[in-house]
């Protein structure tokens, strides 16, 4: 079946602009995660959704970052007033439940110029 | 806070040689440990987890709680093993046992 998909695959934006990154999880997976991977680093946890609610958003770096999952499926990560330091690959993962294997998407490479 | 350390950024071996990718962790409880792999132009995928105690693609990893290590080993490396390898940890309790903490990764190159 289809894996986790993310759009766009690449996004170039100017400093100060607003961006939205989309994640389509595997059908039936109730748990969804966002991670951020900066150059030379491993993925770092941002936020975890169980169903529609954000069960843990402790990894969001500041209030410019926000994520939603209104119908318990697709999720959107929103970044306001982008900064050059936001440049990274944003990874989405989903799992059947929080204790099950996480399946990763291909990532969105965000470049802030 | 938990931490995962992969001391080698790069590791290069010849085909047929043994390979060991090191991973050390710091966590006060009993964590669940994983190895993830990312082949060129592919997505991150799970290679193995310590609780399943199985060998995947010839790789094994043993959790050593005394040394807080989870090194990945393969006796005879193949060229197709060339990839980025990440060690990761999940807490065993405390309400955060869904969150993966990753190391910085080791790029393994297997030369012909």
HADDOCK unambig.tbl for C-alpha pairs under 7 A between the chains (distance, minus, plus):
assign (segid A and resid 40 and name CA) (segid B and resid 104 and name CA) 6.71 0.50 0.50
assign (segid A and resid 41 and name CA) (segid B and resid 104 and name CA) 4.58 0.50 0.50
assign (segid A and resid 42 and name CA) (segid B and resid 102 and name CA) 5.45 0.50 0.50
assign (segid A and resid 42 and name CA) (segid B and resid 103 and name CA) 5.48 0.50 0.50
assign (segid A and resid 42 and name CA) (segid B and resid 104 and name CA) 4.26 0.50 0.50
assign (segid A and resid 42 and name CA) (segid B and resid 105 and name CA) 6.09 0.50 0.50
assign (segid A and resid 43 and name CA) (segid B and resid 102 and name CA) 6.07 0.50 0.50
assign (segid A and resid 44 and name CA) (segid B and resid 101 and name CA) 6.74 0.50 0.50
assign (segid A and resid 44 and name CA) (segid B and resid 102 and name CA) 6.89 0.50 0.50
assign (segid A and resid 45 and name CA) (segid B and resid 99 and name CA) 6.84 0.50 0.50
assign (segid A and resid 45 and name CA) (segid B and resid 100 and name CA) 6.91 0.50 0.50
assign (segid A and resid 98 and name CA) (segid B and resid 98 and name CA) 5.06 0.50 0.50
assign (segid A and resid 99 and name CA) (segid B and resid 98 and name CA) 5.89 0.50 0.50
assign (segid A and resid 103 and name CA) (segid B and resid 45 and name CA) 6.80 0.50 0.50
assign (segid A and resid 104 and name CA) (segid B and resid 43 and name CA) 6.59 0.50 0.50
assign (segid A and resid 104 and name CA) (segid B and resid 44 and name CA) 5.93 0.50 0.50
assign (segid A and resid 104 and name CA) (segid B and resid 45 and name CA) 6.73 0.50 0.50
assign (segid A and resid 105 and name CA) (segid B and resid 43 and name CA) 6.32 0.50 0.50
assign (segid A and resid 106 and name CA) (segid B and resid 43 and name CA) 4.94 0.50 0.50
